[in-house]
Amino acid sequence: MSLLLKDTENYGNVYIEDGIIAEIGCAACDVDTVIDASKKALVPGFVNTHTHAAMTLFRGYADDLPLQTWLAEWIWPLEAKLTDEDVYWGTKLACLEMIRTGTTCFNDMYWHALASARAVDEMGIRAVISNVFIDIDGASDEETQRENKRLTGRLIKDYSDRVIPALGPHAVYTVSENSLSWAAEFAREEDILIHIHVSETSAEVEDCIKRTGMRPVEYLDHIGFLGPNVVAAHCVWLNDHEISLLKEHGVRVSHSPVSNMKLAVGQTMRYPALSRAGVHVSLGTDGCASNNNLNMLESAKFASLLQKAAANQQTVMPASEALAMITKNGAEALRIGSGVIREGAPADVLLIDLQLPAMIPLHNLDSNLIYASCNCVDTTICDGVPLMQNRVVQGEEEILKKASEAAYDLVNRK
């Protein structure tokens, strides 16, 4: 498929062929599709490096509760009732929301991974898919390993290249040492990513010290888990030694500022220290039960403002840096390409409507995108295919209807 983005404000004509940005600043030519991009800016697609997509079904279901009450009495009991069909429609709703707000790739950890993969495949978006696993006492180690091997094979064989398999051990407090060690070894053998929650709360850190005599990152280092294929979500409660270990092993950290604030995890992620140490940091939304949306521009704005407030320093995480965290850094973390606009890069790109009130005047595009944080995405293109054009997504009405039905059926299910 060939596509011409005609007269973008910042790059002129851009020619896309077979999912790749083939030429920038080219002359008009014969193509399959021409999109009028005048008065629109071309930017890379946004990348969400930590979410639980099908939790769109939980949006607004249990808010403003203490964390353990929220989990034990509301979220986990409902998750135990989930079916493939629930997760399929919940993920389709998530993909719709992400397409509408400019996300072209996301890193998902949830139950019923094959249902998520089917939804992603049909929606045309790109995703790293892992089936979350919990194995607290190691009693089901072998079963866990067999199931993850089977799922990895299915994700590779049965779906498009836009569906990328990963492993999803939940956290150090919910997965046995044996299963964590196996996951690290298997992921290296298969050259796939590992997606894990790390040091989200002080209670998690205290529990790990009590059980192992080490903090979570130290423990993961001790068992040989850490590496550049690890995407570690949250990483809020870190000390200096743990930060140095993350840098040493090239771990990719995913920061979810909105979720951290909403769940009141107790402190702000130490971004200035991580940045000084050279640790790779990108951004995620977390799931809709704790955000409650999947808008990466909003998450980037919150990240920048939260870090400024915590450091009492206006220059921390400027707009250009926050934007890079949801484009270039995210793409690097998930190993999906450059996350920048250049010839030869994957054509995961957006057209931003520059005629909206919040985009005027245009003194600085990065600033308007991050701090004005409006619904400014006009066109979303993934793998060279337009998924939304002029803010229209095909099939939206059915998704809204089916996802709403699935959500209400789930909460009323006995």
N, C-alpha and C positions, 0 to 999 in steps of 0.2 A: 504493500500500500504506500502511495506517495501523497504528501500533504504539503501545501504551501501556506505559511502564515504570512499574509501580505501586509506590509507597511507597519510592522510593530514600531512603537515609539522609540525603543532603545536599541534595536538590532536591525531595523529595516526588514527586508524579506528573509524568511528562514525556511529552508527546504528540508523536509523530513522524509526519509525513505526507509522502509523495512524496520521501523522502530528506532532509528538512529537520526540524530541531527547531522544531516549530510553536508549542508552548506549554509553559512551565515552571510547576509549581505548580497545574496544572489539576485540575478535578474529574474523577472517573471518567466515561467516556463510551463509546459504542459504537465499537469499532475492529475491525480484522481480527484482530489478535493482541494479547494481554495477557501481559506477562512480570512475574512476581512479583519485584520488586527489593528486597524488605524485607531488611534486614541486609546490604545491598550499597551501595557508593558508586558514583556516576556520575562518570566522568572522560573527557576527550577521548581518542580513539584515538591511539596512538603513531605517529610518523612517522620512518622510517629514511631519512636523506638521502644515504647512500652504501653501496651493496652491489653484489654480483655474484651474483644469486639462484641461478642454476643451479650455482654452485660448492658447493652442498650435496653434490653427488656426490663432491667432493674432501675431504669432512670426514674428518680423521684419516689422510689418504693420505700426506702428507709434512709432518711436524712437526719442529720443533727443528733446522732446518738454516740455514746462512748464506743470506742473502737471494738473492744471485745464483745460488747452487747450487740453491736452492729453485725459483727461476723457470726458469732455463735447463735444468736437468736433470730437473725433475719436473713443474712446472705447464705451461709452454708446450708441451712435447712431447705431453702428454695433451690439452690444449685443441685441438691441431691435428687430433685424431681425433674431436672432438665432432660429433654429428649433430643435426638438428632434434629428433628424438625424445628424445635425451639431454637437451637443454636444456628441452624441454617437461616431462619428468618431474622434472628437477632443480628447475625453477621451481615446479612444483606442490608438491614437498616443501618448498621455501622458503616458499611461501604458507601451507601447512599449519602450519609452525612459527611463522610470524609471526602468524597468526590465533590460535593457541593462547597466544601470549605478548603479545597485545594490539596488534600493529602493524596499522594499517588502510591505510597507504600507504607505498610505498617507492620510492626512486630507484635504478633499475637500469641498469647499463652492462655489456653482455655481447654475446657472439656469438649469431647466430641469433635476432635480436630478435623476429621474427614468431612464433616458437615460444614465446618468453616471453610475448608479448602474448596468445596463445591460452590459455595456462595461467592468466594473470591474469584474463582475461575469464571463464573457467569457474569460478574460485574465488571470484569476487565481491569481491575486494579491489581496491584502487586502486593504480596504479603509474605512475610516469614511466619510459618505456622508451626507451633509446638503444642503438643498435647500435655497439659499440666499433669505432673504425677506427684503423689504424696505417698511416702513410704516411711513412716515414722520409726518403727521398730525393726525394720529390715526383714519382717516376716514374709513379705511378698517380693523380695529382691528379684528372684528369677522370673516371676510372672511379669514384673515391671519391665525388665530388660527385654523379654520376648515381645511384649506388646509394643514397646518403643521401636524395636527393630522392624516389626511388621508395619507400623505406621509410617516410618521413614521410607520404607520401600514403596508403600502405596503412594505417598506424597510425591515421590520422584517419578513413579511409573504412570500414574493415572491422571495427572493434571498437567497444565501448561507450565512453561518455564517461569511464569510469573508467580507460581506457588513454590516457595522455597522451604524445604524441611529444616526443622531445628529440634532440639531437645528442650523440655521445659520442667526441670526439677524445681519445685515450688520455692523452697528456701531451706536454709540450714536447720531450721527448727522443725521442719515437716518431712525431711528426707534423710534416710540413714546414710552413714558414712560410706557404706559399701555401694549404695546406689549412686551417690555423688561421684565416687571414684570411677565407677563403671561409666557414668555419663560422660565424664571428662575424657576417658580413654576412647569410648565409642565415637564421640564427636570428633576427636582428632583423627581417628582412622577414616571416618567418612567425610572429613573436612566440612563439617556443618557447625552452625552456631549453637550456643547454649544460652538460654534465656532464664534468668533466676532473680528472685528478690533478695536483696542484701541490705541489712542494717537499716530497715525502715523505721524502727522504733527503739527506744532505749531498753524496753523489756526484752526484745530479741537479742540485744547485745548482752544483757545481764544473764539471760538464759544460756547463751552459748558459753560464756565464761564459767558459769556454774557447772555445765556438762563437760566441757573440754579443757578448761583452764586458759582458753584463748578467745579473743574477739572474733567475730565472724570472718572477716577478711584474712586474719592470721590463720584461722582454722582451715579455710579453703586453700590457702597457700600451703599449709602443712600437709594436706592430703593430695596435693598436686592437681588441684582443680582449675586454678587460674590460668588464663591465656588470652591471646588477642581474639579468640573466637567466642569469648564470654561477654554477653551484654548483661550488666548488673544493674537492675532497676533500683532506684531510690538512693542508696548509699548516703543516707542522711547522717547517721551517727558513726563518723569515722574519726580515728586519731591520726596523728602525723605518720606513724609507722604504717598504718593501713593504706594511707594515701601513697606512700612510697612503694608499697607492694603492688598496688594497682598500676602505677606507672611502670614498674619493673616488668610486669607481665603483659603490659599492653591491653589491659582490660578496658572495655568500652562501658562507660557509665551512662545510664539514662535517668535524667532528672525529671520528676513529675511534680512541678511546683503547686499546681492547683489541688491535686489530691493530697499532697503533704499538708497544705494549709487547711483544707476541709476536714481532714481526719485528725488535725492537731497532733502531728507526730513529735512535737516538742522542741524542735529547733530547725533552723534553715540549713540546707545542705551547704557544705563549706566550699562553695564554688571558687572563691578567690584562691584558697589554698590548693585546690585541685588544679586550677588553671596555672598557677605558678609552678606546680610540680610537673606540668605537661601531661596530665591525665586527659584522655579523650572524653568529652562530655557532649551528649546530645539531649534532646527533649522528648518526653512522652506525655500522654494525657492521663494514663491509667484508664480504668474502666469507667463507664458512665454511672455506675453506682457511687463513685467517689469523685466525680468531677463537676458537672454531670454532662459535659459534651465532649466532642472529639475535635474541637477547633484548635489547630496548631498555632495559628496566629495569636489566639487568646492565651494559649499556654506560654508562648514566647514573650508576650507582654508581661504576664504575671511573673515569669522567671526573671526578667530584667528588673522589674520594679521591686520584687521581693529581695533580690540580691542588693540592690541599691539601699533599700531601707535597712536591711540587716547589717550592712557594712557602714552605713551612714556616709556613703561615698557615691556621688552622682555619676562618676565615670565607670563604675563597675558594670560589666555586660552591656555595652552600648548597643544600639539598634542593629548595626551591621553584624555584630557578634551573635546576637540572639537569632537573627535571620540565618546566619551560617549554621547555627546549631540545629535548625529544622530543615536544612537543605544539605549542604556539604557534609557536615558532621554525621547527620543521620544516614546518608547514603554510604559513607565510609563504615559506620558501625555495622550496617546490615550487608555490606559488601555487594551493593547493587549498582555501582558506577560512581561517577564523580560528584553528582549533586550540584553541578554548575552548568551554565550555558556555554557550550563549546562544541565545535565540530567533532564528531566521533562519539559524543556522549549519548547515553540512552535518552530517547525523546519522551521523558517524563517531565512535562512542562505545563505552565499555567499562563493564561492571559488575564491580566489584572485590569479592570475597568477604571480608567483614570478620570472618568467624568462623574464619578460619584462625589457627593458633597465632602465626605471625609478624606478624599484623595486630592482635594484642591485647597490651597495651591500646592504644587509639586516642587517644593524646595529640595526635598530629599526623599527618594522612593523608599529606602530602607526604613526611615523614620515613620513615614506614613503607614507602611505595612505593619510595623510592630506597635507603634503607639496609638495610631488611629483605630487599628484593629476592627475594621468594619467588614461587612460581607462583600468583599471587593472582587472575588474570583468570578470571572465571566465564563471562562473555558478551561476545562481540565483535560489534559491529554496524557495517557499512559501507554508506554510501548508504541508510541506513534499513532494511537487510536483516540479520537475525541470521545470522551466519556460524558462530558457535559459541554454544551455549546449554547451561548446566550442564556445561561443559567437553566437550561432544560436538560433533564436526565430522563432517558427513556425508561419506562416501566416504574416510575416513581409511585404512582397511585397504588398499584398492586402491592408494592413493598410496604408502604405505610399501612395499608389495610391488613395485610397478613401478619406483619410484625405486631401491630396493636392487638389483634386477636390472640396471637401466641402469648403475649405478655399477660393479658387478663386471664387467659386459660391457665397459665402457669401459677399465678398467685392464688387462684381458686382451686387448684388441683389438690385432691386428698392424697 
